[in-house]
């Protein structure tokens, strides 16, 4: 059985045989994802908007509604989704058909680079000639993401959530590998978030993606009279706001310790907003089973 590379194998890979690997993995990705009803990308382009917390709570809300859910953390250098879904300290398992995800909160199947590294591991570093680090890191990230799609035994899923790290280049890499059924653009009321996320919206539109929704996160934090970046983004792009998640400091604290807020306090306003988002998302999925 083929095994996913370890964290240190990724770090030392110089990119040899990339073309052959890409072609082989593309074919495996198509076969593997045939058992996934819908891929949903949770992205922003901007850091600090609470995207991973949104992914974790949405995953738990979907699972609570009976959906079969997988959650993939595409961030190699700052993975946090595994911790938020309560799988820190676990390792990916071996199965007859591939690498087995960790079992997280509410039964969500979780894959993250965190499960392939030790706590003391530093961010990925290039060990080759100087000046090539940027190119190498892009290759390493793209290669590892291909492995996560092609070599993980996800099983039959209704939804595979992909938590995409900041940067429009990361969004472009994802789109080069798979075409999400839905892309959720996470933003906050801040104007700087609107400015950056608007670029991601344009990228998705240029790629021909139709299923795009805005998740307005941490709303209610602005002082009276301040601009609302999420509403401005919706007006600018014509993309509908699918969810309005009110700010609640307890959400971050609870989710950070591995218990999504939707499970810890299901009647809280933010939890109800996540449940409504889960319902809306499920209603947009392709008919039938994977």
Secondary structure, DSSP 8 states (H G I E B T S, - for coil): ------HHHHHH---TTHHHHHHHHHHHHHHHGGGEEEEEEEE-SSSSS-HHHHHHHHHHHHHHTT--EEEEE--SSS--HHHHTT-TT---EEETTEEE-EE-GGG-EEE-GGGGS-TT--S----SSTT-HHHHHHHHHHHHHHHHHHSB---SEEEEEEE--SSHHHHHHHHHH---SEEEEEE-S-HHHHHHHHHHHHHHHHTT---EEEEEEEET-S-TT---HHHHHHHHH---EEEEEE--HHHHHHHHTT--HHHH-TTSHHHHHHHHHHHHHHHHS-SS--
